[in-house]
Amino acid sequence: MYAATAIVGATVMGAAYYLPTGTFLTFVIGWLFLIPATFGVYMALGFREYMKERKNRIIVSVKPTEAIKALARREAELKKEKEILFEELQK
């Protein structure tokens, strides 16, 4: 493993020494195109997995109990009283 890494490193350094322009262009192309393309591929794969997993989610629905209904009625009454008070203050 280390030998392969050393060989690749030596090849890149040798290419940079003997062909500086080509190596620089390769680096720029990799930086400008390959990295964003890789990012896009990973985003697409992640989105595909998300869409697959979304089907298996559990949806919980809560039916309002009598207490929740009473609170909603009380809030509606308070809102009406507030509107009546605002109308009286404006007159």
N, C-alpha and C positions, 0 to 999 in steps of 0.2 A: 504494500500500500504506500509506504513512504517512498519507495523507489519510483513508483508511478507518478506520485506527486512531484518528486524531484525532477523527473524527466519532463513532465509538462511545464514546470516552472522554468527549467533550463531552455526549453524550446521557445517559450514566450519571451524570455530575456534575450535569447539569441535573435529572435525575429525582430525585437525592438531595436537591437543593436545594428543589425544588417539592413532592416527595412523599416526605418522609423516612420516614414509617411504612411505606409500601408498598415502598420500596427496602430498608429494613431487613428486612422480612418476606421479600422475594425473596432477599436475601442469606442469611438464616437457612435458608430452605427449600433453597436451593442447597447450603449447607454441610452440612445434616443429611441430605438425601435424595439429591441429585444426585451428590455426590462418592462416597458409599458405593455408590450404584448403578453408577457408572462403574467403581469398583474391582471390584465383583462381576462386571460384564460382562467386564472384562479377565482376571479370574481364570478365568472359564468358558472364554473363548477360549484361554487358555494351557493349561488342562486338556485341551481338545479337541485342541490341537496335540500335547501330550504323549502322549495316547492314540494319536494317529495315528503318531507317531514310534516309539512303543514296539514296534510290530509289526515294525519294520525293524532292531531291535537284534540283534547277533550274540551268541549264547550259546556260551560256551566251556566244555566239560566236560573235566576232567582225569582220565584213568584212572590209578589208582595203579600205580606201578612197583614192582619188587621191593624197591628200597631203601626206599620209603615203607612198604611192607608190613612190612619188617624193623624199621623204627623203631616202627611201631604194635605189633608183637609185643613188642619190648623195653620199651615203655612199659607194656604190660599186665603183663609179668613184674615190673617194678619196682613197680607198683601192688599186685600180689599179695604181694610181699615186704614192702612197707610195712604192709599189713593184717596179715600174720603177725606182724611185729615189734610192732605196736600191741597185738595180742591177747596176746602174751607179756609185754609190759610191764604190762598190766592185771591179769594173774594174780599 
